[in-house]
Amino acid sequence: MVTGRSPNLSSLIFHTDETQAFIATDTLAVASHDKRPVNFTTKAFIVPHLRMIIAGTGVGGFLDEWFVKINGKMVTLGIDNLNEHTPRNLASIWCGQKEKVGYPNTTTVYHFGFSERTGLIHSYAYRSTTGFASEKLDYGLAHKPDCTVPDDYRLPDDLKVMMDDQRRLQKRAPKAQRIYIGGEIQVHHLTSAGYQVFTHYRFEDYEQDQKIMLGRESSM
């Protein structure tokens, strides 16, 4: 089944310090026009040859194209060297996608990885709303969209609590403005020892969303 280009939207929760990057995303993608579930998808990718993880929120398909370009069409030394070339390349991909699809959505790409210059974790954000200008991120916890963070939070233990709160708050927003979060919680963890990737939790409406997706497929 080909679903066409649709927003991933997304929950993104991450914690970084000098020695590690911990990234959690949901897996639900919804359609642009009616916000119904269309598929489950991966919203973060490991890039082992650069000791990095990339993640994205917003419109679907954009991060996929960026991963393909990083992995097979660019020569870079590491996350800091890649940062020098990222704004221009992301802007070019964005322009090409908008010409083909004409969507009004936004997207943000995140890079997390060990610096080839300092040996420490560095993190960057690139937002379509700022022309993908490079934004160096501080260490600590961050989340998108808003949620209440438990006191003395622990990861991954408190991920479900935070994403459940995101889902609760988003259900209060108008349908057209809502960020849709669901499927499963996928975790990517980068340390000096390497990568750990696992599914932390499956939301209770996973099977209901899956039935909607399969219903779309059978009717096309």
C-alpha positions as CSV (number, residue, x, y, z in Angstrom):
1,M,0.0,0.0,0.0
2,V,1.3,3.5,-0.9
3,T,-0.1,6.0,1.5
4,G,1.4,9.2,0.0
5,R,3.2,11.8,1.9
6,S,1.8,12.4,5.3
7,P,2.9,14.1,8.5
8,N,4.6,12.0,11.1
9,L,4.0,14.8,13.7
10,S,5.5,12.9,16.7
11,S,6.5,12.8,20.2
12,L,10.2,13.3,20.8
13,I,11.8,13.0,24.3
14,F,15.5,13.1,24.6
15,H,18.2,13.4,27.3
16,T,21.9,14.1,26.6
17,D,25.0,14.6,28.6
18,E,28.7,14.5,27.7
19,T,28.7,10.7,27.5
20,Q,25.3,9.6,26.1
21,A,22.3,10.5,24.0
22,F,18.9,8.9,24.9
23,I,16.1,9.5,22.3
24,A,12.5,8.2,22.4
25,T,9.9,8.6,19.7
26,D,6.5,7.3,19.0
27,T,5.7,5.5,15.7
28,L,2.4,6.8,14.5
29,A,1.9,8.6,11.1
30,V,-1.3,10.2,10.1
31,A,-2.8,11.5,6.9
32,S,-2.5,15.2,6.0
33,H,-6.1,15.8,5.1
34,D,-8.1,13.9,7.8
35,K,-5.5,13.0,10.4
36,R,-6.4,9.3,10.3
37,P,-3.7,6.8,11.0
38,V,-2.0,5.6,7.8
39,N,1.1,3.6,9.0
40,F,3.6,3.0,11.7
41,T,7.0,4.3,11.0
42,T,10.5,4.8,12.4
43,K,11.3,8.4,13.3
44,A,15.0,8.0,14.3
45,F,17.9,6.3,12.6
46,I,21.3,5.3,13.8
47,V,24.3,6.4,11.7
48,P,27.1,4.2,13.0
49,H,29.9,5.4,10.7
50,L,29.4,8.9,12.1
51,R,28.6,7.7,15.7
52,M,25.3,9.6,15.4
53,I,21.6,9.3,15.8
54,I,19.2,11.5,13.7
55,A,15.6,12.1,14.5
56,G,12.7,14.1,13.1
57,T,9.3,15.6,13.9
58,G,6.7,17.1,11.6
59,V,6.1,16.1,8.0
60,G,6.8,12.5,7.1
61,G,9.4,11.3,4.6
62,F,11.8,14.2,5.1
63,L,14.1,12.5,7.6
64,D,14.2,9.4,5.3
65,E,15.6,11.5,2.4
66,W,18.1,13.1,4.7
67,F,19.3,9.7,6.0
68,V,19.8,8.4,2.5
69,K,21.8,11.5,1.6
70,I,24.0,11.3,4.7
71,N,24.5,7.6,4.2
72,G,25.3,7.4,0.5
73,K,25.9,10.8,-1.0
74,M,28.1,12.8,1.4
75,V,31.6,12.6,2.7
76,T,31.8,13.9,6.2
77,L,34.1,13.4,9.2
78,G,31.6,13.4,12.0
79,I,28.7,15.3,13.5
80,D,30.4,18.7,13.7
81,N,31.7,18.5,10.2
82,L,28.2,17.4,9.0
83,N,26.7,20.4,10.9
84,E,28.6,22.8,8.6
85,H,26.8,21.3,5.5
86,T,23.4,20.4,7.0
87,P,21.5,23.7,6.7
88,R,22.1,24.1,3.0
89,N,21.4,20.5,2.2
90,L,18.2,20.3,4.3
91,A,16.9,23.5,2.7
92,S,17.5,22.0,-0.7
93,I,15.6,18.8,0.1
94,W,12.8,20.9,1.6
95,C,12.5,23.0,-1.4
96,G,12.4,20.0,-3.7
97,Q,9.7,18.3,-1.6
98,K,7.5,21.4,-1.5
99,E,7.7,21.8,-5.2
100,K,6.5,18.2,-5.7
101,V,3.9,18.0,-2.9
102,G,3.1,21.6,-2.0
103,Y,2.4,20.8,1.7
104,P,2.1,23.6,4.3
105,N,3.6,21.5,7.2
106,T,6.8,22.1,9.1
107,T,9.6,19.8,10.2
108,T,12.6,19.7,12.5
109,V,15.6,17.5,12.2
110,Y,17.8,16.6,15.2
111,H,21.4,15.3,15.3
112,F,22.9,13.6,18.3
113,G,26.4,12.1,18.3
114,F,30.0,12.0,19.5
115,S,32.0,14.9,18.3
116,E,35.0,14.0,16.1
117,R,36.6,17.2,17.6
118,T,36.0,16.9,21.4
119,G,35.0,13.3,21.9
120,L,31.9,14.5,23.7
121,I,28.2,14.2,22.8
122,H,27.1,17.2,20.7
123,S,23.4,17.8,19.6
124,Y,21.9,20.1,17.0
125,A,18.4,21.0,15.8
126,Y,17.5,22.3,12.3
127,R,14.0,23.8,11.9
128,S,12.2,24.5,8.7
129,T,10.7,27.6,10.4
130,T,14.2,29.1,10.6
131,G,15.4,28.0,7.2
132,F,17.2,25.0,8.9
133,A,19.7,27.2,10.6
134,S,22.0,25.3,12.9
135,E,21.0,25.4,16.6
136,K,23.4,23.9,19.2
137,L,21.4,22.2,22.0
138,D,22.3,22.2,25.7
139,Y,22.7,19.0,27.7
140,G,19.7,17.8,29.7
141,L,16.1,16.7,29.1
142,A,13.9,18.1,26.3
143,H,10.5,17.1,25.0
144,K,8.2,17.9,22.1
145,P,5.3,18.6,22.5
146,D,4.8,19.8,26.1
147,C,4.3,17.5,29.0
148,T,4.7,17.3,32.7
149,V,8.0,15.7,33.7
150,P,8.0,13.6,36.9
151,D,10.2,14.8,39.7
152,D,13.4,12.7,39.8
153,Y,12.5,11.2,36.4
154,R,14.1,8.0,35.3
155,L,14.6,6.9,31.7
156,P,13.2,4.7,30.2
157,D,10.9,4.1,33.2
158,D,9.0,7.4,32.9
159,L,8.7,7.6,29.2
160,K,5.1,6.2,29.2
161,V,4.1,8.7,31.8
162,M,5.4,11.6,29.8
163,M,4.0,10.5,26.5
164,D,0.6,9.7,28.0
165,D,0.6,13.3,29.3
166,Q,1.5,14.5,25.8
167,R,-1.4,12.5,24.3
168,R,-3.8,13.8,27.0
169,L,-2.9,17.4,26.3
170,Q,-3.0,17.0,22.5
171,K,-6.5,15.6,22.6
172,R,-7.7,18.9,24.0
173,A,-6.4,20.8,20.9
174,P,-8.4,21.3,17.8
175,K,-8.1,18.4,15.4
176,A,-6.3,20.4,12.7
177,Q,-3.7,21.6,15.2
178,R,-3.3,18.4,17.2
179,I,0.0,16.4,17.3
180,Y,-1.0,12.8,17.0
181,I,1.1,10.4,19.1
182,G,0.7,6.6,19.1
183,G,1.9,3.2,18.0
184,E,4.9,2.3,20.1
185,I,7.6,4.0,22.1
186,Q,10.9,3.4,20.4
187,V,14.2,4.1,22.2
188,H,17.6,4.8,20.7
189,H,20.5,5.0,23.2
190,L,24.0,6.0,22.2
191,T,27.0,5.6,24.5
192,S,30.7,5.0,24.0
193,A,30.0,1.3,24.0
194,G,27.7,1.6,20.9
195,Y,23.9,1.6,20.3
196,Q,20.9,0.1,22.0
197,V,17.6,0.2,20.1
198,F,14.4,-1.3,21.6
199,T,10.6,-0.9,21.9
200,H,9.7,0.3,25.3
201,Y,5.9,0.3,25.2
202,R,2.9,-0.3,22.9
203,F,0.0,2.1,23.3
204,E,-3.4,0.6,24.1
205,D,-4.9,1.9,20.9
206,Y,-2.2,0.3,18.7
207,E,-4.5,-2.4,17.4
208,Q,-7.4,0.0,16.8
209,D,-5.0,2.3,14.7
210,Q,-3.8,-0.8,12.9
211,K,-7.3,-1.8,11.9
212,I,-7.9,1.7,10.5
213,M,-4.7,1.4,8.4
214,L,-5.7,-2.0,7.1
215,G,-9.2,-0.7,6.3
216,R,-7.7,2.0,4.2
217,E,-5.6,-0.6,2.4
218,S,-8.5,-2.9,1.6
219,S,-10.6,0.0,0.2
220,M,-8.0,1.2,-2.3
